[in-house]
Amino acid sequence: MSNLIGVDIGVGSIKIVSVSKMATGYSLEAIGETKNPKSDWVKEGSKGKGMQEVANAIKSLLNDLKIKPKQAVVSLPEDEVVSRLIRLPPLKDGEIMDALRFEAETFVPFPLNEVSIDYEEIEKDDAGRLTVFAIAARNDLIASYVKLFKMVGLELAAIESPAISMRRTVNLTVSDKAALLLIDMGEKYSDIISINSGNIYFTRAMSVGGESLTRAISINLGLDMASAEEYKKAYGMKEMELEGKIKSAILPVFANMAEEIRRALASFREEQGKPVELLVLSGGGANMPGLAEELTKILGVEVQVIQPFIKMDTSKITVPIDFNSDGCRYCLAVGLALREIP
């Protein structure tokens, strides 16, 4: 059993994954999910009860999974992280951070003494010029996550951007396409992550998530949210189902999402000098019936739903999870769990 777990604290739920490396590949050691009792726990701050409620939920899930990890890796919400691709002149390693803090003044919307900045090197040309992917996050946000996991009784091995974490899952499972966009569909927001040859080049947050689609069905068809959710999962974008009523209700919201993706496709072509070869869908909304087919039809790009466990031995796991249909919901948690596994 690995001493490290990946913890995905989403708006609607908390997911935990533990992975180990064997001679024959990767093995899934533990997997579980529980409802997030307080989705806005960060905004409450340490004085509210939300942080303790979330800590208790994580501890309860760990007990249910019967695992006792020593460390955890967690990600910050993508809409709370500021990232940018930055090109720098030839610099020594010790000079890069100073240069990034200077550059950050142009794109970080907070006082620089209130943020932490990290980066990964993307490439260095023959003249020594650097391209780096820089990430900035507020110190008070980071402190909230550190305090949360102290309440859980776990040391935080790392706090990451979701893009960095999910890139690991993509690199593990999607090997035949170099140029791709990952669309991670969350409950309230969705993220677009540009990946080329295994490197991240840009990220964008969309204010369209699974809840937006459900609400559109609820309003247009006069259904309560719970019933609308079930109709969405059952029929989605399938035109032949229920005379296309569900698809018609969803279409305006879907069109907004598709337009955001279209802009990202254009940005990728402009920056990378080549088109995106593949759209990869992850998150809770990725398996909505007809979604992949509809995106392919209107965007003209191959679309596939990610399968995080396709190259893992899952035989140790006896939980009621269909890895084929539900696996896409664990893309982030798997990527977090893979952080320290070579």
GITA-V799260 format. One line per field, one symbol per residue. ss: DSSP state (A for helix, B for strand, O for the rest). A space follows every 50 residues. Layout:
ss: ???
//
This chain:
ss: OOOBBBBBBOOOBBBBBBBBBBOOBBBBBBBBBBBOOOOOAAAAOOOOOA AAAAAAAAAAAAAAAOOOOOBBBBBBOAAAOBBBBBBBOOOOAAAAAAAA AAAAOOOOOOOAAABBBBBBBBBBOOOOOBBBBBBBBBAAAAAAAAAAAA AAOOBBBBBBBAAAAAAAAAAAAOOOOOBBBBBBBOOOOBBBBBBBOOBB BBBBBBOOOAAAAAAAAAAAAOOOAAAAAAAAAAAOOOOOAAAAAAAAAA AAAAAAAAAAAAAAAAAAAAAAOOOOOBBBBBBOOOOOOOAAAAAAAAAO OBBBBOOOOOOBBOOOOOOOOOAAAAAAAAAAAAAAAOOOOO
//
